[in-house]
Amino acid sequence: MGKPTITVYAIPNCDTVKKARAFLNEQGVDYVFHDYKKKGVPPDRLDAWLKQVGWELLVNRKGTTWRKLDEAVRAGVVDAASAREVMLAQASVIKRPVIERDGQVLGVGFQPDELSAHLA
């Protein structure tokens, strides 16, 4: 049985993501970084996240990308299906980072205490 695989899904230039990656490095945690800008959002992973944590948590309504969306697009995000469509089209609207271990979401956004509890 192999070591659990942790994957950090995000974009590299986000300050929150930089903090999360630094934290994982300080803890000596091996992880794989999945860059939305280069690789896009894996639709199967997004579907799993929607089931595990819900679209309300995944959509970052405080971010610049959300605020720059057309008002009609923002108003149209009312359920998982409409949120999924926007998140696939605009990966930067997903709250960052999404951290998984073996397909299970450990956290959305970066909360050091919450992440530490999952890593212990």
Secondary structure per residue as TSV (DSSP state, phi and psi in degrees):
chain	resnum	aa	ss	phi	psi
A	1	M	-	360.0	127.6
A	2	G	-	-81.9	170.3
A	3	K	-	-69.1	138.8
A	4	P	-	-56.9	141.5
A	5	T	-	-99.4	124.0
A	6	I	E	-101.7	132.4
A	7	T	E	-123.4	133.6
A	8	V	E	-107.7	116.4
A	9	Y	E	-101.1	123.0
A	10	A	E	-177.5	-166.0
A	11	I	-	-118.9	143.4
A	12	P	T	-70.1	-25.0
A	13	N	T	-91.9	6.4
A	14	C	-	-78.3	131.3
A	15	D	H	-60.5	-40.6
A	16	T	H	-64.0	-40.2
A	17	V	H	-65.6	-41.1
A	18	K	H	-59.5	-41.3
A	19	K	H	-64.8	-43.5
A	20	A	H	-63.8	-43.4
A	21	R	H	-66.0	-40.6
A	22	A	H	-62.2	-42.0
A	23	F	H	-60.3	-49.1
A	24	L	H	-61.0	-41.4
A	25	N	H	-63.2	-42.5
A	26	E	H	-63.2	-32.6
A	27	Q	T	-82.1	-4.7
A	28	G	T	72.7	26.9
A	29	V	-	-89.4	125.3
A	30	D	-	-79.2	135.8
A	31	Y	-	-151.1	162.3
A	32	V	E	-106.3	135.4
A	33	F	E	-102.4	124.7
A	34	H	E	-107.6	111.4
A	35	D	E	-87.6	112.3
A	36	Y	H	-57.3	-36.4
A	37	K	H	-65.4	-36.7
A	38	K	H	-92.5	-36.3
A	39	K	H	-111.1	-7.8
A	40	G	-	73.9	-178.8
A	41	V	-	-96.6	122.3
A	42	P	-	-67.4	116.7
A	43	P	H	-55.3	-36.5
A	44	D	H	-67.3	-35.9
A	45	R	H	-69.8	-42.4
A	46	L	H	-59.0	-42.8
A	47	D	H	-60.5	-41.7
A	48	A	H	-64.2	-42.8
A	49	W	H	-62.4	-42.4
A	50	L	H	-59.0	-40.2
A	51	K	H	-70.0	-38.8
A	52	Q	H	-79.5	-42.1
A	53	V	H	-122.4	-11.8
A	54	G	-	87.4	152.4
A	55	W	H	-69.0	-30.5
A	56	E	H	-61.3	-37.4
A	57	L	H	-75.3	-34.9
A	58	L	H	-74.1	-32.8
A	59	V	B	-80.4	120.5
A	60	N	-	-89.6	94.3
A	61	R	T	-79.1	-5.6
A	62	K	T	-96.1	-10.6
A	63	G	S	-81.6	162.2
A	64	T	H	-60.1	-41.6
A	65	T	H	-60.6	-44.2
A	66	W	H	-61.1	-47.1
A	67	R	H	-64.8	-27.8
A	68	K	H	-82.7	-12.8
A	69	L	S	-66.1	149.1
A	70	D	-	-56.4	142.2
A	71	E	H	-57.1	-37.1
A	72	A	H	-65.8	-36.4
A	73	V	H	-66.1	-47.3
A	74	R	H	-59.4	-44.8
A	75	A	H	-65.6	-25.8
A	76	G	T	-80.0	-7.8
A	77	V	-	-85.8	96.5
A	78	V	-	-127.5	-7.6
A	79	D	S	-158.4	-179.7
A	80	A	H	-60.7	-40.3
A	81	A	H	-65.8	-45.5
A	82	S	H	-70.2	-36.4
A	83	A	H	-65.1	-41.9
A	84	R	H	-57.9	-45.6
A	85	E	H	-59.0	-45.8
A	86	V	H	-68.1	-40.8
A	87	M	H	-66.4	-35.6
A	88	L	H	-69.3	-36.4
A	89	A	H	-77.5	-33.8
A	90	Q	-	-131.9	82.2
A	91	A	G	-56.5	-29.6
A	92	S	G	-69.1	-7.4
A	93	V	G	-82.8	-8.8
A	94	I	B	-79.9	131.2
A	95	K	-	-59.1	136.4
A	96	R	S	-120.8	153.1
A	97	P	-	-82.1	162.6
A	98	V	E	-100.6	121.7
A	99	I	E	-114.0	125.8
A	100	E	E	-122.2	151.6
A	101	R	E	-129.6	119.0
A	102	D	T	48.6	43.8
A	103	G	T	85.2	-3.9
A	104	Q	E	-103.8	129.7
A	105	V	E	-69.0	124.0
A	106	L	E	-92.3	-28.2
A	107	G	E	-174.7	152.3
A	108	V	E	-123.6	123.0
A	109	G	S	83.8	179.9
A	110	F	-	-119.9	110.4
A	111	Q	-	-121.8	104.7
A	112	P	H	-53.7	-41.9
A	113	D	H	-65.3	-43.2
A	114	E	H	-64.5	-43.7
A	115	L	H	-66.1	-41.3
A	116	S	H	-57.9	-41.1
A	117	A	H	-61.2	-37.2
A	118	H	H	-74.4	-26.4
A	119	L	H	-87.1	-18.2
A	120	A	-	-67.7	360.0
